[in-house]
Amino acid sequence: MSANPARIASAVFTYGFVGLMAFLSVFPFIWMALGATNSSIDIIKGRLVPGEVLATNIANFFTLVNVPLVFWNSAKVTIFATVLTLAVSSLAGYGFEIFRSRRREGLYRAMLLTLMIPFAALMIPLFIMMGKMGLINTHIAVVLPTIGSAFIVFYFRQSTKAFPSELRDAAKVDGLKEWQIFLYIYVPVMRSTYAAAFIIVFMTAWNNYLWPLIVLQSNETKTITLVISSLASAYYPDYGVVMVGTFLATLPTLTVFFFMQRQFVQGMLGSVK
């Protein structure tokens, strides 16, 4: 039986399109890895083959940057932002879906409207608030505005719709209080949702740049993204060193994603186990 030409053409187009999109997605990472092995001149010329100055670039990066300190600053900010965001947002999403109230939907819509406000419009009021609380140049000022994420609350509420109500009813019959149902039943059942939200919040917090740039003013408090940006904006930037720093800064997010990619897919599909 001869193959259908239309199906072959469709398959070729589909796989070709997916392959092209995959290449465009991965190419910046490949270019970054190759750039870390080349000198600034080679990078500017667009050289896309491995070079011979990787060790020199790494040595220069460790000479220019206090690597343990900036990675510790980034890790501290990211872990606190991720844990607090997941705790607050999951509680809010659970409450919006489970508890009935006349004002519930109005409040929920008002919260979603905050997604339409650009962060640029919030920077000055936030900076004034942090200044009055004496938190400028502290990591608390970086973490606090990220905790109340309307998108993550929305994500948890939508996922909570798949949470079996029979489990909650059975737990109430057994005498469990609402906080016990949330902690001992909801959290384990919704672990895929938590995993997906963890990856989203972790990557956002680790790569956060604009707000830390405004509130972190001393070298002792700066995160890895700010330090790499300062290297790239120097009068004579060494792009090989910048590529090394960017490559190292990418490793934590890649590691988290590859370790949790199965749970991430399950969470994004809304599956509950």
Legacy VTK file of the C-alpha trace (Angstrom):
# vtk DataFile Version 3.0
C-alpha trace
ASCII
DATASET POLYDATA
POINTS 273 float
0.000 0.000 0.000
1.484 3.356 -1.031
1.831 6.112 1.565
-0.487 9.093 1.397
1.529 12.068 -0.008
-0.569 14.546 1.958
0.175 12.763 5.247
3.890 12.598 4.426
3.973 16.309 3.618
2.080 17.096 6.832
4.493 14.981 8.896
7.535 16.600 7.258
6.143 20.078 7.913
5.237 19.246 11.523
8.581 17.669 12.427
10.452 20.375 10.533
8.604 23.145 12.374
9.082 21.482 15.784
12.761 20.879 15.015
13.261 24.505 13.995
11.557 25.792 17.155
13.632 23.423 19.307
16.842 24.617 17.663
15.917 28.291 18.126
15.174 27.584 21.792
18.421 25.741 22.466
20.705 27.893 20.299
21.249 30.694 22.885
22.445 28.110 25.412
24.781 26.516 22.835
26.131 29.939 21.867
26.652 30.778 25.544
28.551 27.519 26.175
30.744 28.020 23.092
31.296 31.677 23.974
32.663 30.686 27.375
35.550 28.961 25.580
36.395 31.916 23.295
37.917 35.355 23.693
35.939 38.595 23.388
37.234 39.217 19.876
36.167 35.754 18.698
32.719 36.197 20.260
32.246 39.576 18.570
33.274 38.004 15.253
30.539 35.396 15.773
32.770 32.360 16.126
30.616 29.270 16.793
33.262 26.611 17.426
34.950 25.723 20.733
37.902 27.950 21.648
40.946 27.452 23.843
40.579 30.073 26.579
37.964 28.448 28.809
40.372 28.109 31.737
41.454 31.746 31.356
37.854 32.973 31.274
36.969 30.925 34.360
40.036 32.219 36.223
39.211 35.822 35.281
35.594 35.375 36.380
36.619 34.026 39.784
39.125 36.886 40.095
36.580 39.601 39.311
33.614 38.138 41.212
33.195 36.898 44.765
31.417 33.797 43.455
30.431 32.155 46.788
28.934 35.420 48.061
26.852 36.276 44.970
25.593 32.706 44.610
24.702 32.658 48.314
22.815 35.945 47.900
20.895 34.580 44.906
20.150 31.273 46.640
18.932 32.995 49.807
16.601 35.340 47.942
15.315 32.584 45.660
14.640 30.005 48.382
12.800 32.427 50.658
10.790 33.887 47.755
9.859 30.429 46.465
8.852 28.909 49.797
6.848 31.933 50.951
5.147 32.379 47.571
4.062 28.747 47.445
2.795 28.847 51.038
0.799 32.064 50.636
-0.479 31.390 47.107
-1.576 27.810 47.750
-3.475 28.889 50.862
-5.138 31.693 48.907
-5.986 29.452 45.938
-7.410 26.783 48.264
-9.478 29.343 50.129
-10.853 30.992 46.980
-12.040 27.640 45.642
-13.245 25.926 48.819
-14.909 28.633 50.888
-18.142 30.236 49.704
-18.826 33.934 50.143
-20.855 36.619 48.398
-17.765 38.770 47.907
-15.471 35.932 46.880
-15.686 36.343 43.106
-15.467 40.133 43.283
-12.341 39.946 45.402
-10.892 37.295 43.113
-11.491 39.395 39.990
-9.958 42.426 41.695
-6.876 40.346 42.467
-6.633 39.169 38.849
-6.834 42.769 37.643
-3.487 43.400 39.333
-1.956 41.202 36.611
-2.723 44.026 34.170
-0.608 46.559 36.092
2.950 46.752 34.713
5.708 46.446 37.279
7.180 49.752 36.081
4.116 51.492 37.551
4.709 49.845 40.937
8.427 50.474 41.295
8.282 53.965 42.790
5.516 53.213 45.359
7.296 50.003 46.339
10.625 51.793 46.691
9.025 54.456 48.927
7.386 51.752 51.072
10.630 49.840 51.457
12.470 53.058 52.271
9.986 53.967 55.024
10.385 50.468 56.492
14.170 50.803 56.382
14.580 47.792 54.085
16.512 49.354 51.201
19.669 47.378 50.406
18.338 44.268 52.150
17.229 40.958 50.710
13.908 41.259 52.543
13.045 44.143 50.207
13.621 41.826 47.237
11.531 38.976 48.639
8.504 40.825 50.082
6.941 42.162 46.816
7.194 38.727 45.181
5.236 36.782 47.814
1.759 37.884 46.746
1.702 36.510 43.199
-1.744 36.822 41.582
-0.746 34.427 38.802
0.309 31.669 41.219
-2.900 32.148 43.240
-4.864 31.822 39.995
-2.880 28.701 39.092
-3.552 27.070 42.476
-7.250 27.908 42.373
-7.630 26.387 38.916
-5.745 23.271 40.029
-7.837 23.021 43.198
-10.920 22.470 41.013
-9.487 18.977 40.355
-9.066 18.272 44.083
-11.572 15.495 44.990
-14.228 16.986 47.279
-14.918 13.467 48.613
-11.534 13.500 50.364
-12.385 16.731 52.153
-15.834 15.470 53.139
-14.388 12.200 54.465
-11.745 14.087 56.432
-14.397 16.323 58.009
-16.406 13.261 58.989
-13.244 11.914 60.651
-13.017 15.128 62.654
-10.123 16.884 60.917
-10.068 20.667 61.036
-9.659 22.751 57.901
-5.956 23.450 58.439
-5.359 19.720 58.981
-7.189 18.882 55.741
-5.040 21.414 53.911
-1.766 20.280 55.443
-2.216 16.499 55.581
-4.442 15.843 52.550
-4.421 18.768 50.121
-0.657 19.322 50.022
0.313 15.646 49.384
-2.452 15.163 46.810
-1.525 18.348 44.928
2.231 17.711 44.937
2.410 17.894 41.109
0.817 21.336 41.232
3.322 22.404 43.868
6.188 21.049 41.763
5.109 22.997 38.677
4.589 26.169 40.704
7.959 25.623 42.411
9.770 25.585 39.067
7.970 28.704 37.813
8.584 30.704 40.994
12.162 29.447 41.399
13.140 30.444 37.856
11.418 33.820 38.188
13.096 34.596 41.508
16.537 33.406 40.400
16.438 35.460 37.171
14.830 38.514 38.772
16.781 41.576 37.718
14.924 44.902 37.655
13.673 45.091 41.241
16.943 43.833 42.830
18.797 46.379 40.665
16.764 49.147 42.322
16.879 48.088 45.968
20.256 46.337 46.257
22.870 49.067 46.242
26.001 47.524 47.785
28.265 44.852 46.325
27.797 42.696 49.440
24.064 42.217 48.764
24.007 41.894 44.968
22.788 38.730 43.267
24.413 36.879 40.378
22.205 38.531 37.731
23.254 42.003 38.872
26.932 41.068 38.945
26.851 39.614 35.418
25.040 42.713 34.188
27.738 44.948 35.693
30.437 42.873 33.945
28.632 43.203 30.609
28.209 46.968 30.975
31.863 47.671 31.800
33.807 50.093 29.575
35.730 47.186 28.024
33.515 44.154 28.701
35.193 40.757 28.534
32.434 38.773 26.849
34.193 35.474 27.489
34.007 36.141 31.244
30.370 37.236 30.876
29.574 33.970 29.091
31.207 31.959 31.877
29.158 33.833 34.490
25.952 33.414 32.506
26.607 29.716 32.039
27.212 29.200 35.767
24.124 31.253 36.644
21.992 29.060 34.380
23.027 25.775 36.007
20.772 25.979 39.137
17.589 26.565 37.122
18.505 23.818 34.659
19.193 21.400 37.507
15.871 22.147 39.204
13.958 21.758 35.944
15.559 18.456 34.917
15.027 16.945 38.377
11.362 17.994 38.458
10.351 17.962 34.800
7.964 14.979 35.189
6.129 16.636 38.073
6.165 19.912 36.125
4.368 18.323 33.163
1.849 16.618 35.453
1.223 19.860 37.297
0.725 21.894 34.117
-1.740 19.267 32.857
-3.669 19.569 36.106
-3.342 15.925 37.062
-4.025 14.921 40.653
-2.620 11.753 42.210
LINES 1 274
273 0 1 2 3 4 5 6 7 8 9 10 11 12 13 14 15 16 17 18 19 20 21 22 23 24 25 26 27 28 29 30 31 32 33 34 35 36 37 38 39 40 41 42 43 44 45 46 47 48 49 50 51 52 53 54 55 56 57 58 59 60 61 62 63 64 65 66 67 68 69 70 71 72 73 74 75 76 77 78 79 80 81 82 83 84 85 86 87 88 89 90 91 92 93 94 95 96 97 98 99 100 101 102 103 104 105 106 107 108 109 110 111 112 113 114 115 116 117 118 119 120 121 122 123 124 125 126 127 128 129 130 131 132 133 134 135 136 137 138 139 140 141 142 143 144 145 146 147 148 149 150 151 152 153 154 155 156 157 158 159 160 161 162 163 164 165 166 167 168 169 170 171 172 173 174 175 176 177 178 179 180 181 182 183 184 185 186 187 188 189 190 191 192 193 194 195 196 197 198 199 200 201 202 203 204 205 206 207 208 209 210 211 212 213 214 215 216 217 218 219 220 221 222 223 224 225 226 227 228 229 230 231 232 233 234 235 236 237 238 239 240 241 242 243 244 245 246 247 248 249 250 251 252 253 254 255 256 257 258 259 260 261 262 263 264 265 266 267 268 269 270 271 272
